[in-house]
Amino acid sequence: MSTPFVGMIAGMALAFAGWFGGFGAFLLVAALGGLGWAVGRWSERGGTVQDVRDAFERSRR
């Protein structure tokens, strides 16, 4: 899928959430979409589950 197509789908999802669910739903969909984008970018660059576990273990110390 091309980037413009994915952007269009994301925009449509935000529009539907805003129309049917109000502003709170719009913000929730936007936040979860941003989180999904960040996780996808991170895994695309070679991130592993082990990296996440190590990050949480370091923060406990």
CHARMM internal coordinates of N, CA and C (Angstrom, degrees):
IC EDIT
DIST 1 N 1 CA 1.4377
DIST 1 CA 1 C 1.5210
ANGL 1 N 1 CA 1 C 109.33
DIST 1 C 2 N 1.2942
ANGL 1 CA 1 C 2 N 115.50
DIHE 1 N 1 CA 1 C 2 N 141.84
DIST 2 N 2 CA 1.4552
ANGL 1 C 2 N 2 CA 119.58
DIHE 1 CA 1 C 2 N 2 CA 179.96
DIST 2 CA 2 C 1.5294
ANGL 2 N 2 CA 2 C 110.42
DIHE 1 C 2 N 2 CA 2 C -81.61
DIST 2 C 3 N 1.3018
ANGL 2 CA 2 C 3 N 115.76
DIHE 2 N 2 CA 2 C 3 N 158.48
DIST 3 N 3 CA 1.4591
ANGL 2 C 3 N 3 CA 121.32
DIHE 2 CA 2 C 3 N 3 CA -179.65
DIST 3 CA 3 C 1.5348
ANGL 3 N 3 CA 3 C 112.42
DIHE 2 C 3 N 3 CA 3 C -61.29
DIST 3 C 4 N 1.3421
ANGL 3 CA 3 C 4 N 119.60
DIHE 3 N 3 CA 3 C 4 N -43.53
DIST 4 N 4 CA 1.4616
ANGL 3 C 4 N 4 CA 118.03
DIHE 3 CA 3 C 4 N 4 CA 177.58
DIST 4 CA 4 C 1.5349
ANGL 4 N 4 CA 4 C 113.28
DIHE 3 C 4 N 4 CA 4 C -60.96
DIST 4 C 5 N 1.3307
ANGL 4 CA 4 C 5 N 116.96
DIHE 4 N 4 CA 4 C 5 N -35.75
DIST 5 N 5 CA 1.4559
ANGL 4 C 5 N 5 CA 120.41
DIHE 4 CA 4 C 5 N 5 CA 178.98
DIST 5 CA 5 C 1.5267
ANGL 5 N 5 CA 5 C 110.83
DIHE 4 C 5 N 5 CA 5 C -66.37
DIST 5 C 6 N 1.3176
ANGL 5 CA 5 C 6 N 116.93
DIHE 5 N 5 CA 5 C 6 N -43.41
DIST 6 N 6 CA 1.4674
ANGL 5 C 6 N 6 CA 120.72
DIHE 5 CA 5 C 6 N 6 CA 178.37
DIST 6 CA 6 C 1.5286
ANGL 6 N 6 CA 6 C 109.83
DIHE 5 C 6 N 6 CA 6 C -63.89
DIST 6 C 7 N 1.3239
ANGL 6 CA 6 C 7 N 117.16
DIHE 6 N 6 CA 6 C 7 N -40.18
DIST 7 N 7 CA 1.4617
ANGL 6 C 7 N 7 CA 120.76
DIHE 6 CA 6 C 7 N 7 CA 176.50
DIST 7 CA 7 C 1.5175
ANGL 7 N 7 CA 7 C 112.20
DIHE 6 C 7 N 7 CA 7 C -62.14
DIST 7 C 8 N 1.3235
ANGL 7 CA 7 C 8 N 116.31
DIHE 7 N 7 CA 7 C 8 N -39.50
DIST 8 N 8 CA 1.4563
ANGL 7 C 8 N 8 CA 120.31
DIHE 7 CA 7 C 8 N 8 CA 178.29
DIST 8 CA 8 C 1.5281
ANGL 8 N 8 CA 8 C 110.75
DIHE 7 C 8 N 8 CA 8 C -64.52
DIST 8 C 9 N 1.3195
ANGL 8 CA 8 C 9 N 117.55
DIHE 8 N 8 CA 8 C 9 N -43.13
DIST 9 N 9 CA 1.4649
ANGL 8 C 9 N 9 CA 121.58
DIHE 8 CA 8 C 9 N 9 CA 178.89
DIST 9 CA 9 C 1.5315
ANGL 9 N 9 CA 9 C 110.12
DIHE 8 C 9 N 9 CA 9 C -63.26
DIST 9 C 10 N 1.3277
ANGL 9 CA 9 C 10 N 117.36
DIHE 9 N 9 CA 9 C 10 N -42.41
DIST 10 N 10 CA 1.4612
ANGL 9 C 10 N 10 CA 120.42
DIHE 9 CA 9 C 10 N 10 CA 178.70
DIST 10 CA 10 C 1.5304
ANGL 10 N 10 CA 10 C 110.53
DIHE 9 C 10 N 10 CA 10 C -63.76
DIST 10 C 11 N 1.3065
ANGL 10 CA 10 C 11 N 116.91
DIHE 10 N 10 CA 10 C 11 N -41.57
DIST 11 N 11 CA 1.4586
ANGL 10 C 11 N 11 CA 120.47
DIHE 10 CA 10 C 11 N 11 CA 177.75
DIST 11 CA 11 C 1.5117
ANGL 11 N 11 CA 11 C 112.49
DIHE 10 C 11 N 11 CA 11 C -63.40
DIST 11 C 12 N 1.3154
ANGL 11 CA 11 C 12 N 116.46
DIHE 11 N 11 CA 11 C 12 N -39.50
DIST 12 N 12 CA 1.4645
ANGL 11 C 12 N 12 CA 120.02
DIHE 11 CA 11 C 12 N 12 CA 177.83
DIST 12 CA 12 C 1.5264
ANGL 12 N 12 CA 12 C 110.78
DIHE 11 C 12 N 12 CA 12 C -66.31
DIST 12 C 13 N 1.3199
ANGL 12 CA 12 C 13 N 117.35
DIHE 12 N 12 CA 12 C 13 N -39.40
DIST 13 N 13 CA 1.4683
ANGL 12 C 13 N 13 CA 120.49
DIHE 12 CA 12 C 13 N 13 CA 178.39
DIST 13 CA 13 C 1.5260
ANGL 13 N 13 CA 13 C 110.33
DIHE 12 C 13 N 13 CA 13 C -63.46
DIST 13 C 14 N 1.3329
ANGL 13 CA 13 C 14 N 117.14
DIHE 13 N 13 CA 13 C 14 N -41.71
DIST 14 N 14 CA 1.4624
ANGL 13 C 14 N 14 CA 120.50
DIHE 13 CA 13 C 14 N 14 CA 177.91
DIST 14 CA 14 C 1.5239
ANGL 14 N 14 CA 14 C 111.33
DIHE 13 C 14 N 14 CA 14 C -65.71
DIST 14 C 15 N 1.3203
ANGL 14 CA 14 C 15 N 116.55
DIHE 14 N 14 CA 14 C 15 N -39.04
DIST 15 N 15 CA 1.4617
ANGL 14 C 15 N 15 CA 120.32
DIHE 14 CA 14 C 15 N 15 CA 179.61
DIST 15 CA 15 C 1.5270
ANGL 15 N 15 CA 15 C 110.87
DIHE 14 C 15 N 15 CA 15 C -64.63
DIST 15 C 16 N 1.3342
ANGL 15 CA 15 C 16 N 117.52
DIHE 15 N 15 CA 15 C 16 N -45.05
DIST 16 N 16 CA 1.4547
ANGL 15 C 16 N 16 CA 120.52
DIHE 15 CA 15 C 16 N 16 CA 178.36
DIST 16 CA 16 C 1.5288
ANGL 16 N 16 CA 16 C 111.02
DIHE 15 C 16 N 16 CA 16 C -63.60
DIST 16 C 17 N 1.3306
ANGL 16 CA 16 C 17 N 116.99
DIHE 16 N 16 CA 16 C 17 N -41.37
DIST 17 N 17 CA 1.4630
ANGL 16 C 17 N 17 CA 119.78
DIHE 16 CA 16 C 17 N 17 CA 179.29
DIST 17 CA 17 C 1.5220
ANGL 17 N 17 CA 17 C 110.37
DIHE 16 C 17 N 17 CA 17 C -63.95
DIST 17 C 18 N 1.3093
ANGL 17 CA 17 C 18 N 117.35
DIHE 17 N 17 CA 17 C 18 N -42.05
DIST 18 N 18 CA 1.4600
ANGL 17 C 18 N 18 CA 120.48
DIHE 17 CA 17 C 18 N 18 CA 178.92
DIST 18 CA 18 C 1.5158
ANGL 18 N 18 CA 18 C 112.56
DIHE 17 C 18 N 18 CA 18 C -66.74
DIST 18 C 19 N 1.3092
ANGL 18 CA 18 C 19 N 116.70
DIHE 18 N 18 CA 18 C 19 N -38.84
DIST 19 N 19 CA 1.4677
ANGL 18 C 19 N 19 CA 120.99
DIHE 18 CA 18 C 19 N 19 CA -177.40
DIST 19 CA 19 C 1.5327
ANGL 19 N 19 CA 19 C 111.77
DIHE 18 C 19 N 19 CA 19 C -71.13
DIST 19 C 20 N 1.3319
ANGL 19 CA 19 C 20 N 116.34
DIHE 19 N 19 CA 19 C 20 N -47.72
DIST 20 N 20 CA 1.4569
ANGL 19 C 20 N 20 CA 120.06
DIHE 19 CA 19 C 20 N 20 CA -174.15
DIST 20 CA 20 C 1.5253
ANGL 20 N 20 CA 20 C 113.68
DIHE 19 C 20 N 20 CA 20 C -91.22
DIST 20 C 21 N 1.3222
ANGL 20 CA 20 C 21 N 118.04
DIHE 20 N 20 CA 20 C 21 N -26.86
DIST 21 N 21 CA 1.4592
ANGL 20 C 21 N 21 CA 119.67
DIHE 20 CA 20 C 21 N 21 CA -174.46
DIST 21 CA 21 C 1.5071
ANGL 21 N 21 CA 21 C 115.24
DIHE 20 C 21 N 21 CA 21 C -112.45
DIST 21 C 22 N 1.3129
ANGL 21 CA 21 C 22 N 117.73
DIHE 21 N 21 CA 21 C 22 N -8.37
DIST 22 N 22 CA 1.4540
ANGL 21 C 22 N 22 CA 120.27
DIHE 21 CA 21 C 22 N 22 CA -179.26
DIST 22 CA 22 C 1.5174
ANGL 22 N 22 CA 22 C 112.40
DIHE 21 C 22 N 22 CA 22 C 89.37
DIST 22 C 23 N 1.3174
ANGL 22 CA 22 C 23 N 113.80
DIHE 22 N 22 CA 22 C 23 N -173.75
DIST 23 N 23 CA 1.4652
ANGL 22 C 23 N 23 CA 119.74
DIHE 22 CA 22 C 23 N 23 CA -174.75
DIST 23 CA 23 C 1.5294
ANGL 23 N 23 CA 23 C 112.21
DIHE 22 C 23 N 23 CA 23 C -68.14
DIST 23 C 24 N 1.3241
ANGL 23 CA 23 C 24 N 118.00
DIHE 23 N 23 CA 23 C 24 N -35.19
DIST 24 N 24 CA 1.4683
ANGL 23 C 24 N 24 CA 121.12
DIHE 23 CA 23 C 24 N 24 CA 178.53
DIST 24 CA 24 C 1.5210
ANGL 24 N 24 CA 24 C 111.78
DIHE 23 C 24 N 24 CA 24 C -62.03
DIST 24 C 25 N 1.3159
ANGL 24 CA 24 C 25 N 116.13
DIHE 24 N 24 CA 24 C 25 N -42.42
DIST 25 N 25 CA 1.4676
ANGL 24 C 25 N 25 CA 120.17
DIHE 24 CA 24 C 25 N 25 CA 178.17
DIST 25 CA 25 C 1.5222
ANGL 25 N 25 CA 25 C 110.52
DIHE 24 C 25 N 25 CA 25 C -66.84
DIST 25 C 26 N 1.3308
ANGL 25 CA 25 C 26 N 116.30
DIHE 25 N 25 CA 25 C 26 N -37.66
DIST 26 N 26 CA 1.4602
ANGL 25 C 26 N 26 CA 120.85
DIHE 25 CA 25 C 26 N 26 CA 177.14
DIST 26 CA 26 C 1.5258
ANGL 26 N 26 CA 26 C 110.42
DIHE 25 C 26 N 26 CA 26 C -59.45
DIST 26 C 27 N 1.3298
ANGL 26 CA 26 C 27 N 116.74
DIHE 26 N 26 CA 26 C 27 N -46.64
DIST 27 N 27 CA 1.4712
ANGL 26 C 27 N 27 CA 120.06
DIHE 26 CA 26 C 27 N 27 CA 179.75
DIST 27 CA 27 C 1.5251
ANGL 27 N 27 CA 27 C 111.84
DIHE 26 C 27 N 27 CA 27 C -65.95
DIST 27 C 28 N 1.3318
ANGL 27 CA 27 C 28 N 117.59
DIHE 27 N 27 CA 27 C 28 N -38.92
DIST 28 N 28 CA 1.4623
ANGL 27 C 28 N 28 CA 120.54
DIHE 27 CA 27 C 28 N 28 CA 178.84
DIST 28 CA 28 C 1.5229
ANGL 28 N 28 CA 28 C 111.31
DIHE 27 C 28 N 28 CA 28 C -63.83
DIST 28 C 29 N 1.3213
ANGL 28 CA 28 C 29 N 117.00
DIHE 28 N 28 CA 28 C 29 N -44.79
DIST 29 N 29 CA 1.4645
ANGL 28 C 29 N 29 CA 120.64
DIHE 28 CA 28 C 29 N 29 CA 179.07
DIST 29 CA 29 C 1.5257
ANGL 29 N 29 CA 29 C 110.25
DIHE 28 C 29 N 29 CA 29 C -64.71
DIST 29 C 30 N 1.3225
ANGL 29 CA 29 C 30 N 117.28
DIHE 29 N 29 CA 29 C 30 N -40.49
DIST 30 N 30 CA 1.4659
ANGL 29 C 30 N 30 CA 120.53
DIHE 29 CA 29 C 30 N 30 CA 178.77
DIST 30 CA 30 C 1.5289
ANGL 30 N 30 CA 30 C 111.36
DIHE 29 C 30 N 30 CA 30 C -64.37
DIST 30 C 31 N 1.3316
ANGL 30 CA 30 C 31 N 117.35
DIHE 30 N 30 CA 30 C 31 N -43.09
DIST 31 N 31 CA 1.4691
ANGL 30 C 31 N 31 CA 121.03
DIHE 30 CA 30 C 31 N 31 CA -179.88
DIST 31 CA 31 C 1.5242
ANGL 31 N 31 CA 31 C 111.43
DIHE 30 C 31 N 31 CA 31 C -65.88
DIST 31 C 32 N 1.3301
ANGL 31 CA 31 C 32 N 116.85
DIHE 31 N 31 CA 31 C 32 N -44.87
DIST 32 N 32 CA 1.4649
ANGL 31 C 32 N 32 CA 119.45
DIHE 31 CA 31 C 32 N 32 CA 179.58
DIST 32 CA 32 C 1.5243
ANGL 32 N 32 CA 32 C 111.37
DIHE 31 C 32 N 32 CA 32 C -68.14
DIST 32 C 33 N 1.3155
ANGL 32 CA 32 C 33 N 117.37
DIHE 32 N 32 CA 32 C 33 N -34.23
DIST 33 N 33 CA 1.4603
ANGL 32 C 33 N 33 CA 120.39
DIHE 32 CA 32 C 33 N 33 CA 175.56
DIST 33 CA 33 C 1.5185
ANGL 33 N 33 CA 33 C 111.59
DIHE 32 C 33 N 33 CA 33 C -64.92
DIST 33 C 34 N 1.3275
ANGL 33 CA 33 C 34 N 116.41
DIHE 33 N 33 CA 33 C 34 N -41.72
DIST 34 N 34 CA 1.4680
ANGL 33 C 34 N 34 CA 120.33
DIHE 33 CA 33 C 34 N 34 CA 176.72
DIST 34 CA 34 C 1.5103
ANGL 34 N 34 CA 34 C 112.37
DIHE 33 C 34 N 34 CA 34 C -64.61
DIST 34 C 35 N 1.3201
ANGL 34 CA 34 C 35 N 116.17
DIHE 34 N 34 CA 34 C 35 N -40.16
DIST 35 N 35 CA 1.4687
ANGL 34 C 35 N 35 CA 120.15
DIHE 34 CA 34 C 35 N 35 CA 177.04
DIST 35 CA 35 C 1.5246
ANGL 35 N 35 CA 35 C 110.81
DIHE 34 C 35 N 35 CA 35 C -64.24
DIST 35 C 36 N 1.3220
ANGL 35 CA 35 C 36 N 116.70
DIHE 35 N 35 CA 35 C 36 N -42.95
DIST 36 N 36 CA 1.4647
ANGL 35 C 36 N 36 CA 120.32
DIHE 35 CA 35 C 36 N 36 CA 177.64
DIST 36 CA 36 C 1.5183
ANGL 36 N 36 CA 36 C 112.05
DIHE 35 C 36 N 36 CA 36 C -62.66
DIST 36 C 37 N 1.3266
ANGL 36 CA 36 C 37 N 116.05
DIHE 36 N 36 CA 36 C 37 N -39.94
DIST 37 N 37 CA 1.4651
ANGL 36 C 37 N 37 CA 120.00
DIHE 36 CA 36 C 37 N 37 CA 177.55
DIST 37 CA 37 C 1.5284
ANGL 37 N 37 CA 37 C 110.31
DIHE 36 C 37 N 37 CA 37 C -62.51
DIST 37 C 38 N 1.3428
ANGL 37 CA 37 C 38 N 116.68
DIHE 37 N 37 CA 37 C 38 N -44.91
DIST 38 N 38 CA 1.4632
ANGL 37 C 38 N 38 CA 120.34
DIHE 37 CA 37 C 38 N 38 CA -178.39
DIST 38 CA 38 C 1.5254
ANGL 38 N 38 CA 38 C 111.48
DIHE 37 C 38 N 38 CA 38 C -63.82
DIST 38 C 39 N 1.3202
ANGL 38 CA 38 C 39 N 117.42
DIHE 38 N 38 CA 38 C 39 N -41.98
DIST 39 N 39 CA 1.4698
ANGL 38 C 39 N 39 CA 120.96
DIHE 38 CA 38 C 39 N 39 CA 178.98
DIST 39 CA 39 C 1.5232
ANGL 39 N 39 CA 39 C 110.05
DIHE 38 C 39 N 39 CA 39 C -66.14
DIST 39 C 40 N 1.3208
ANGL 39 CA 39 C 40 N 117.38
DIHE 39 N 39 CA 39 C 40 N -40.97
DIST 40 N 40 CA 1.4637
ANGL 39 C 40 N 40 CA 120.29
DIHE 39 CA 39 C 40 N 40 CA 177.80
DIST 40 CA 40 C 1.5112
ANGL 40 N 40 CA 40 C 112.33
DIHE 39 C 40 N 40 CA 40 C -62.92
DIST 40 C 41 N 1.3304
ANGL 40 CA 40 C 41 N 117.00
DIHE 40 N 40 CA 40 C 41 N -42.69
DIST 41 N 41 CA 1.4632
ANGL 40 C 41 N 41 CA 121.09
DIHE 40 CA 40 C 41 N 41 CA 177.57
DIST 41 CA 41 C 1.5171
ANGL 41 N 41 CA 41 C 111.24
DIHE 40 C 41 N 41 CA 41 C -62.73
DIST 41 C 42 N 1.3471
ANGL 41 CA 41 C 42 N 115.18
DIHE 41 N 41 CA 41 C 42 N -42.87
DIST 42 N 42 CA 1.4550
ANGL 41 C 42 N 42 CA 120.17
DIHE 41 CA 41 C 42 N 42 CA -178.21
DIST 42 CA 42 C 1.5281
ANGL 42 N 42 CA 42 C 110.67
DIHE 41 C 42 N 42 CA 42 C -64.25
DIST 42 C 43 N 1.3352
ANGL 42 CA 42 C 43 N 117.46
DIHE 42 N 42 CA 42 C 43 N -44.43
DIST 43 N 43 CA 1.4613
ANGL 42 C 43 N 43 CA 119.18
DIHE 42 CA 42 C 43 N 43 CA -179.23
DIST 43 CA 43 C 1.5248
ANGL 43 N 43 CA 43 C 111.47
DIHE 42 C 43 N 43 CA 43 C -71.37
DIST 43 C 44 N 1.3221
ANGL 43 CA 43 C 44 N 117.04
DIHE 43 N 43 CA 43 C 44 N -29.69
DIST 44 N 44 CA 1.4630
ANGL 43 C 44 N 44 CA 120.84
DIHE 43 CA 43 C 44 N 44 CA 177.84
DIST 44 CA 44 C 1.5240
ANGL 44 N 44 CA 44 C 111.36
DIHE 43 C 44 N 44 CA 44 C -65.34
DIST 44 C 45 N 1.3217
ANGL 44 CA 44 C 45 N 115.59
DIHE 44 N 44 CA 44 C 45 N -31.17
DIST 45 N 45 CA 1.4721
ANGL 44 C 45 N 45 CA 120.58
DIHE 44 CA 44 C 45 N 45 CA -179.69
DIST 45 CA 45 C 1.5237
ANGL 45 N 45 CA 45 C 112.79
DIHE 44 C 45 N 45 CA 45 C -87.35
DIST 45 C 46 N 1.3101
ANGL 45 CA 45 C 46 N 118.49
DIHE 45 N 45 CA 45 C 46 N 5.22
DIST 46 N 46 CA 1.4577
ANGL 45 C 46 N 46 CA 120.73
DIHE 45 CA 45 C 46 N 46 CA 173.93
DIST 46 CA 46 C 1.5099
ANGL 46 N 46 CA 46 C 114.71
DIHE 45 C 46 N 46 CA 46 C 104.44
DIST 46 C 47 N 1.3196
ANGL 46 CA 46 C 47 N 118.60
DIHE 46 N 46 CA 46 C 47 N 15.50
DIST 47 N 47 CA 1.4512
ANGL 46 C 47 N 47 CA 120.94
DIHE 46 CA 46 C 47 N 47 CA 177.96
DIST 47 CA 47 C 1.5221
ANGL 47 N 47 CA 47 C 110.83
DIHE 46 C 47 N 47 CA 47 C -70.41
DIST 47 C 48 N 1.3258
ANGL 47 CA 47 C 48 N 115.97
DIHE 47 N 47 CA 47 C 48 N 148.35
DIST 48 N 48 CA 1.4592
ANGL 47 C 48 N 48 CA 120.76
DIHE 47 CA 47 C 48 N 48 CA 179.55
DIST 48 CA 48 C 1.5213
ANGL 48 N 48 CA 48 C 109.81
DIHE 47 C 48 N 48 CA 48 C -126.85
DIST 48 C 49 N 1.3211
ANGL 48 CA 48 C 49 N 116.08
DIHE 48 N 48 CA 48 C 49 N 166.00
DIST 49 N 49 CA 1.4613
ANGL 48 C 49 N 49 CA 121.54
DIHE 48 CA 48 C 49 N 49 CA 177.38
DIST 49 CA 49 C 1.5236
ANGL 49 N 49 CA 49 C 109.65
DIHE 48 C 49 N 49 CA 49 C -63.67
DIST 49 C 50 N 1.3073
ANGL 49 CA 49 C 50 N 116.99
DIHE 49 N 49 CA 49 C 50 N -33.26
DIST 50 N 50 CA 1.4663
ANGL 49 C 50 N 50 CA 121.49
DIHE 49 CA 49 C 50 N 50 CA 178.63
DIST 50 CA 50 C 1.5299
ANGL 50 N 50 CA 50 C 110.56
DIHE 49 C 50 N 50 CA 50 C -59.40
DIST 50 C 51 N 1.3177
ANGL 50 CA 50 C 51 N 118.82
DIHE 50 N 50 CA 50 C 51 N -37.19
DIST 51 N 51 CA 1.4676
ANGL 50 C 51 N 51 CA 122.16
DIHE 50 CA 50 C 51 N 51 CA 178.04
DIST 51 CA 51 C 1.5253
ANGL 51 N 51 CA 51 C 111.17
DIHE 50 C 51 N 51 CA 51 C -61.48
DIST 51 C 52 N 1.3260
ANGL 51 CA 51 C 52 N 116.53
DIHE 51 N 51 CA 51 C 52 N -41.08
DIST 52 N 52 CA 1.4612
ANGL 51 C 52 N 52 CA 120.97
DIHE 51 CA 51 C 52 N 52 CA -179.92
DIST 52 CA 52 C 1.5215
ANGL 52 N 52 CA 52 C 110.12
DIHE 51 C 52 N 52 CA 52 C -66.75
DIST 52 C 53 N 1.3184
ANGL 52 CA 52 C 53 N 116.62
DIHE 52 N 52 CA 52 C 53 N -44.89
DIST 53 N 53 CA 1.4655
ANGL 52 C 53 N 53 CA 120.45
DIHE 52 CA 52 C 53 N 53 CA 179.58
DIST 53 CA 53 C 1.5237
ANGL 53 N 53 CA 53 C 110.68
DIHE 52 C 53 N 53 CA 53 C -61.18
DIST 53 C 54 N 1.3156
ANGL 53 CA 53 C 54 N 116.79
DIHE 53 N 53 CA 53 C 54 N -43.57
DIST 54 N 54 CA 1.4594
ANGL 53 C 54 N 54 CA 120.81
DIHE 53 CA 53 C 54 N 54 CA 178.97
DIST 54 CA 54 C 1.5254
ANGL 54 N 54 CA 54 C 111.69
DIHE 53 C 54 N 54 CA 54 C -62.77
DIST 54 C 55 N 1.3207
ANGL 54 CA 54 C 55 N 117.85
DIHE 54 N 54 CA 54 C 55 N -38.40
DIST 55 N 55 CA 1.4567
ANGL 54 C 55 N 55 CA 121.64
DIHE 54 CA 54 C 55 N 55 CA 179.43
DIST 55 CA 55 C 1.5404
ANGL 55 N 55 CA 55 C 110.84
DIHE 54 C 55 N 55 CA 55 C -63.93
DIST 55 C 56 N 1.3375
ANGL 55 CA 55 C 56 N 117.11
DIHE 55 N 55 CA 55 C 56 N -40.53
DIST 56 N 56 CA 1.4524
ANGL 55 C 56 N 56 CA 119.73
DIHE 55 CA 55 C 56 N 56 CA 178.79
DIST 56 CA 56 C 1.5127
ANGL 56 N 56 CA 56 C 111.56
DIHE 55 C 56 N 56 CA 56 C -70.59
DIST 56 C 57 N 1.3151
ANGL 56 CA 56 C 57 N 117.69
DIHE 56 N 56 CA 56 C 57 N -36.11
DIST 57 N 57 CA 1.4778
ANGL 56 C 57 N 57 CA 119.85
DIHE 56 CA 56 C 57 N 57 CA 178.68
DIST 57 CA 57 C 1.5159
ANGL 57 N 57 CA 57 C 111.17
DIHE 56 C 57 N 57 CA 57 C -67.55
DIST 57 C 58 N 1.3319
ANGL 57 CA 57 C 58 N 117.34
DIHE 57 N 57 CA 57 C 58 N -37.52
DIST 58 N 58 CA 1.4725
ANGL 57 C 58 N 58 CA 120.36
DIHE 57 CA 57 C 58 N 58 CA 178.45
DIST 58 CA 58 C 1.5158
ANGL 58 N 58 CA 58 C 111.10
DIHE 57 C 58 N 58 CA 58 C -66.13
DIST 58 C 59 N 1.3294
ANGL 58 CA 58 C 59 N 118.20
DIHE 58 N 58 CA 58 C 59 N -34.93
DIST 59 N 59 CA 1.4618
ANGL 58 C 59 N 59 CA 119.91
DIHE 58 CA 58 C 59 N 59 CA -177.93
DIST 59 CA 59 C 1.5191
ANGL 59 N 59 CA 59 C 112.80
DIHE 58 C 59 N 59 CA 59 C -72.88
DIST 59 C 60 N 1.3204
ANGL 59 CA 59 C 60 N 118.41
DIHE 59 N 59 CA 59 C 60 N -22.16
DIST 60 N 60 CA 1.4546
ANGL 59 C 60 N 60 CA 121.51
DIHE 59 CA 59 C 60 N 60 CA 178.90
DIST 60 CA 60 C 1.5182
ANGL 60 N 60 CA 60 C 111.57
DIHE 59 C 60 N 60 CA 60 C -76.19
DIST 60 C 61 N 1.2884
ANGL 60 CA 60 C 61 N 117.62
DIHE 60 N 60 CA 60 C 61 N -25.24
DIST 61 N 61 CA 1.4820
ANGL 60 C 61 N 61 CA 120.30
DIHE 60 CA 60 C 61 N 61 CA -175.72
DIST 61 CA 61 C 1.4898
ANGL 61 N 61 CA 61 C 111.51
DIHE 60 C 61 N 61 CA 61 C -77.71
END
COOR INIT
IC SEED 1 N 1 CA 1 C
IC BUILD
